[in-house]
Amino acid sequence: MIKDILIPEKIGNYYLIAQRIIGFEITKNKISATQIYVTGKLQTSIEKYIEEYFSNENDIAASIKNILNKTDKFNQIKVAFPSYLTIYKELTFPFTDIDKIKSVLEFEIESALPFPIEESVSDFIILNKDSKNKQTTVLVAIARKKDVQDLLKHFQNAGVNVDSVIVDILGIYGLYKAIHKFQNYKQGTILLNIEFNLINIAYLQNGQLKLIRSLNHGIYNVAKKISDEIKMGVDETTELIFRYGLEHTKENSNYNNAITKAISDLLSEIQFTLNSFQTLLPDFQEIKKIILIGHVVDIKDLCKLINNKLNTDCEILNINSVIESKNFKIKKRNFPNACITSLAIAYPSAIAENFNLLQKELALTNSSLLKKQLLVSLVLFLSVFIILISFSINQIKKLRNEVNSSKNEILTVLKKTFEISNPSTLKNLQLTIQEASTKINEEQAIWFAFSQTARFSFLKYLQELSSLIDSKAIGLDLKKLTITPDIITLEGEVKDFKGLEILENSLSESKLFSHISVPQETKFTIKITLNKNNEEAL
């Protein structure tokens, strides 16, 4: 998706892009999936829970497809990895840099593995980070690479890419820590996850995960013991367990004895494991609470029996416990408690969010993503550059058209206003402007004669002409009179040469005129040069 390439999915614990995540849990004969929608600061909407049963491994891929056909469009798929196939090791490092921890992790765990490090995949969760003393305590989970690949092949056969593989009990621990009512509980606590074919036991001290143990049997083994005792099929016996729980039924007294004994045997094994925790930890904190998780929470009176048998307060972690926290909401109220594990896998808790047994494979994906990001960045840069160049060319073209339009408009106005008719001049705006400037200067010279400073002097010249010329006597028809600062031009005609002679003589008598051009025809143009030195003579 383009937004995955251009925009980070989240910053810290805040999701910039909302994510729809599907968590998968595969048990002995069933696949469970919970769909959640995460926005902002881990605001989580629990949207769907889907179950699919299968009879053999070959049907798992088809069951996965069936589940995904019932979900909405998703962004991520996370899968639970069974805890009983996982090795755990707690390590403390004399630094707090996470990348540095990752770089030395394999060297620290290699000696603890019963198989070559090359055949392993691992990751860790942070148990405690002491910035003051610069120490980090982590819990490392190690699995055989083949076991992870066997899990992934079902999704590959279904044509689905898996984004994360998370150890089931670590996912549950992360969800437990996100539930508001458990966050401040610091006494010794057991997370007891009983499923059909396994039991996960996690010991918490001061709210921090310390030990994990897995027992490779669960309710299925209880049902098998009961079915052998009462001579009934395992499936029917399982149905009886979930229908009646530990209640004694009048109809089947054999069932009553068998379930009491089978459950007691199971709890005895759990008690043995809890006792071993005390020997492993010198600072062991007494267990005050057992949090019951998994499909068994719906078995009637089981929590009460645990309380009595193990002499420890028992509490159920069910869907109601989850949605009581303010950062969770649920679309419908009929979600089964069986969804807890797959919900825990899907939920991006602060503890298990960055845990992923696919780290090495994801490193390749991230490398590919980086290449895509660089390629997209280059394409975007070139696109922006091309857009800017195209925009600039377009703007220059528009400006050029505007200049040409304005130039033609100016030429039209100048041609009309100043009566410029020379085609070669009109082809060049500069020449046209010069021609117009010349005509403006000529007009200015004419109008200057009537300016405030020169008006009185030229009136004297007009008065002189009026007094010297007897227009009626000589039959003068004056067509045009032009006055400039230096010359007066008369254009007109007289009735005969006698009148022309009289006009010439009359003008010659004036001391204001220094030179008069002598006309040769009765239709004349006379230029009179002004004698400015004698202006004061009148």
N, C-alpha and C positions, 0 to 999 in steps of 0.2 A: 504494500500500500504506500502511496506517495507520502502520506502524512507520517508514516513510520520512518521514512528516509529523511524528510525535511524537518520534522519537529520531534523533540524527545518525548517519549511516552509519559514520563513523569520527572519531576525534580524533587529529590528527597522522597518523602512519603506522600507528596501531592501529585495526583494524576492530572496532567494537562489534557490528556486525551482519555476519555472514558473507555474502560475496557470491559468486555464481556468475556468471562473466563469460565471454562468447564473443567471441573475436577473429576477424575475417574478413579474408582477403586475396583480392583478385580479380585474376587475371592474364589473359593473352591468351585462354585457353580453359578455365580452371579456377578454381573457388572452393575455397579451403581455410579450414577453421575449427577452432580449438582451444578446448576448454572447460576452464576452470580453476575452482578453488574456493579462495577466499582467506579466511583467518581470522586474528584476532589481529594480530601484527606481521608482516604479509606472509607468513604461512605458507601456501604455495601447493601445492595438489594438482592435478597435471595429469591430467585425467579422460578426455578424449576428443579424437580428431582425426578429422575427417570431410572427404572430398573429393567434389566434384561437378564433372563436366565439362559444358561447354555448347558448342554449335556456333555460336550467334549471340547477339547482345545480348538478343534477345527472350526467350531461355530463362533469363536470369540470375535473374529474380525467382522462377521455378519452382524453380531449383536452390537458391536461398536457403531457400525453403519446405521443400524436401526435407531440407536440412541441419538445420533447426530441428526437424523432426519426429523427428530421431534424437538430439537433445540432451535434456538434463534441463531442468527448470524453471529459468530463468535470471533474473538481476537486471539485468544490463547487456549491451549489445552495443556493441563497439568495432570500427571499420573502418579498415583501412590505406589511406592516401592515397599515390599513387605519388610518389616523390621527384623524378622527372624533370619533373613538373608544378609543382614548388615552387621558389620563389626564396628564398635565404637571405641574411641580413645580420647580421653581428655588431655589437653596439652596447654601449657602456659608459656607464652613467649615474652621475652624482655623488651618488647616494643609494641606499638599500637597501630602500625601501618598495615592495613589489610593486604595490600598488594605484596608486601614483603612476606607476610605470613603465607600467602599462596605460593610464593616462590620457593619457600623452604619446607613446605608441608610434606611433600613426598619423602624427603630425606628423614623426616621425623617419624613417619609412620611405617617405613619400609620394614624395620626390624620386628614390628608387631604383627606382620601379615603371614598367614599360612600359605600364601601363594605369591608368585612374583609380582612386583609392583607394576610391571607392564600390563598385567592382566587385571588391574584394578581401576576403578573410578572412585573418586572421593570428593567430598566437599565438607564444609563445617558451618556451624552456627556459633555466634559469639555468646558465651555465657556471662562474661564480665570483662569490662574494659576499664582499667585503672589508669586514667591519664596522669594522675599525680605521680605514681610510681612507674609509669610507662610500662605497664604489663597488660597482656590480653590473654584471657582464658577462653579456650574454644573447645567445642565438642566435635570431633571429626567422625563422620560416618563414611565407612568404606564398604564397597560392594564389588563383587566380581563383575568384570565387564560383560562376560557372557550372560550373567543373570539379567543385567539391564537390557542387553540386546534381545534376549528371549522375550522380555516384556514388551519391548518396542516393536518387535516383528508383528504382533497382532495389529497394532495401529498402522504399520507400514502396509500390511495386507489389506487393511481397510482404506488405504489411500489417504491417511491422515498424518500430518506432521505434529509431533509432540514438542512442546516448548520447554517443559520442565518435568523432571522426575524427582519426586520428593519422598523421603522416607516417611511412612505413614505416622509414626509416633511423633516425629518432629513437627509435622503439620498440625497434629492434634495439640501439641505443646504450644505452638504459636497461636492457635485459636483460643486455647485456655487462657493464655496471657492477655488476649484482647478482650476477654469478657470482664466487664467492669467489676462484678462482685468478687472475682478471684484475684484481682490485680494487687491488692494490699495484704493478701493472706501469706504470712511468712512461716507458719508452722509446718512441720513435716507432713508432706502430702504424697499420696500415690495416685497417679493417673492409671486406672485399670480399664484397658480396652479389650473387651472379650468379643471376639467375632466367631464365625462358624468354625474356622479351622485354625485359629491362632489366638494367642493372648499376648498383649503387649503390656508390660509393667514399667512405668517410669516413676522414679523417686525424685521428689523436689524438696530441697532444703533451703529455707529462707526465700522461697519463691523461685529458686534457680534449679534447673535440671542437673542432677548429679549422676544418676545411674539409669540404665535401660536394660531390661531383660525381656526375652521373648520365649514363650512356650509354644511349641509346634502342635497345639491342639486347642479346641474350643468347644462351642456348644454342639458341634457335630459329634465330637467324641462322647459328650454326655448323652446325646440322643442314641448313639450306637450302643452304649452300655445299657441304657434303659430298654432298647429294642431287643437286645440279647436276653434281657431278664424277663420281659413280658411277652416275648415272641411276637413282635409286631415290626412292621417295616420302619426303616429309619425316617423316611419322610413323614409317615403318620405320627411317629413318636415326636418328631420335631414340631409338628403341628400341635400336638397335645401340650408340649412344653410352653409354647407361646399362647395357647388358649387358656390353660389352667394355671400355668406357672407352678408354684410350690404348694398350691392349695390341694388339700386332700379331697379326692372325689369318692363318693360312695360307690360309684359304678365300677371303679377299677382300683381295688386296694393294692394290687401288685404294683401299679404305676406309682402310688403314693410312696411305697417303700423304696422303689427303684430310683425315683428322682431325688429323694432325700439323700440316698447313699451316693448317687453319681455327683450331685452338686457338692456334697460334703468332701468327696475325694478331690474334686477340682479345687475347692477352696483350700484344702490341705496343701496341695502343690503350690498354690499362690502364697500361702503362709510360709512355706519353706523358703521360697524366693525372698520374701520380705525379711526373714530372719538372716538370710545370707548378706543382705545389704548392711546389716548392723556390723557384721564382721569385716566388711570391706572398707568401712569408713570409720576412722578413729573418732571423728567429731560427729558421729551419727546423731541426727535429731529424731526424737521419738515421733512415730507416725500418728497424727491426730485426725487425719481425714482421708477417706478413699473416695475419689471421683470416678464413678462408674460411667463408662462410655461404650458405645457400640450397639449392635442389634439387641443385646441382652437386656437393655434398660427397660424394655417392654415386658419382660418376664415378671409376672406378679410375685411380690414378696422377696425377690432376689436381694434387693438392697437391705431389707430387714434381716435376711439370713446372714449376709456379709457382716452386718453390724454385730450380730450375736456371735457368729463363728469366729471372726477375727478380732472381736472386741474393739472395733474402731468405727467411728462415725462414718456413715456412708451417704453420699449425695449423688444424685443423677445429673450428669451433664447432658441435657436434652435440648431440643430446638427452642423451647421457651427460655432456657437459661441464656441462649445466644441473643435472641431478639430483645431481651430486657436491656441490653447495652445500647446506648444511644446511636452508635455508628452502624447498627444493623437494622434493617427493616425487611419485612417479608410480604410477598404479594398475596399469598393465600394462607389460611390458618391450618390447613390439613397436611402440612409437611410431616413426614414420619421422622422419628428419632434416628432411624437408620441412615439418614443423610449426613450425620455429623462428620464421619471420616472423609467422605468425598467433599463436603463443604470446607473442612479444614485444609484439604489439599488445594482447593481452588482459591481460598482466601489468602491474599498477599500480606500476611502478618509481618510485623516489624522484625520478628525473630527468624522466620523461615523464608521470607520473601526472596532473598538472594541465594538461597540454597538450591543447588541443582546438580544432580549426578551427571548431567550432560555437559558439564563445563568445557571439556576438551572439544566435544563436537560443536558446542556453541561458539567456541573461539574461532572456528572456521567460518561459522555463520556470520559472526560479528565482523570478521575480516572481509567477507563478501559484502556485508552491509556497508562497511567503510568504503569499499571500492565503489559501490552504488552511490553513496553519498558524495564522494569526490566527483564521480562522473556527472551526477545531477547538478552539483555545484558548478562544474565547468560548463555544462549545457545552459544553465541559468545565466551564468556570466556572459556567455556568448550571445544568448538571446537578448539580454538587457543591452549589451553593446550594440547589437544589430538594430534593436528598437530605437536606441538613442540616435544612431547614425541616420536611420530612416526618418525619424522625427526631425532631425536637423536639416536633412535634405529637403523634406517637405516644407519646413518653415522657410528655408532660404528661397525655395521656388515661389512660395506665396509672397514673400517680401519682394522678390524680383518682379513678379506680376504686378504687385501693388505699386512699385517704383515706376514700371513702364506705363501703368494706367495713369499715375499721377503726372508723369512726364508728358504723356499725350494730352492730358487735360490742361496742363500749363501751357503747352505749345498752342493749343486751340484758343485759350484765353488771350495769350500774348498776340497771336496772329490777328484776332478780331479787335482787340483793344488798340494795338499800335499800327494796324494796317500793314503788317509785314507780309510781303508777297513773294520774296525771293525763295524758290524751292530749296536751293542749297543751304540757305540760312536756316530754314525750318527743319532740316534734317538733323541739325545739331542744336541741342538745348542751350549749350553755352553761347553759341553764336547768336541765337535768338534772344537770349537774355542781354547780350552786349548791344544788339541792335535796339532793343527796347530801352536799355539804359541810355543810349545815345539820344533817342527821341525824348526821353524824360528830361535829360539835361537841356535839350533845346527848348522844351516847354517851360522848364524852370527859368531859363534865361528870359523868356518872354514875360512870364508871370512876375519875375523879379522886378520888372519895370514898374509893377503896380504894388510892390511891397510897401510897407509903412515907411521905410527909410528913403525909398527913391520916388515915392508917389508924387511929391510936390514938384521935383525937378522935371519929371516928364509932363506934368500938367502945364509947366511953363513952355515946354517945347510945343505942345498942342496949341497953347494959346498963341504962340509965335506964328505957327503955321496958319491959324485962323485969321490973324491980323494981316498977314502978308498976302494971302491968296484971296482974290475976288472971284469966287467960283462961278457966279452968275455971268460976270463979264467975259470970262474966257471959255464958258461952257464946259466947266470941269465936271467929269463923271468919275468920281473916286470909287474904284472897285475894292481896294484893300489897302489898309495902312498897318504896317508892322513896326513895332518899336522894340528895339533891343538896347542894352546899356550904351552901345556905341553908334548904332546906325538906325535911321528911320527910313523905311522903304515905302514908297508910294506906288501903287499900281492903279492905272486908270487911263482916261483919254480926254482930250480937249477937242473943241469943234474945228480948229484949223491951226496952221503953223504960227499964225500971229498970236493966238492964245498961248501956244507952247512957248513962244519967245517971252511973252509977258510973265508966264509962270516961272521960267528960268531966272529972269531978272529979279523977280520979286523974292525968290528964295536966296539969291546971291546977296541981297541987301542985309540979311540977318547976320549978326555977329555970333549967334549961337551955332551956326552951321559953318564948318570949316571947308567942306568939300561937297560939291554937288555934281553927280553924274549927269551929263548933258544928253537929253533924249534926242533921237533923230526922227521919230515918228510921232504922230498925234496920239497913237495908242502907245503908252510908255510904261516904263518901270524906272523910277528915279530913286537912287540910293543917296541919302543925305548923311554925311559924316558929322557927328555932333562935336561941337567945340566946347568941351566941358570947362576949359579954362575961363570962358567968358560967361558962365552961367550967372554970375553975380552982376553982370552988366545991365541986366534988365531991372 
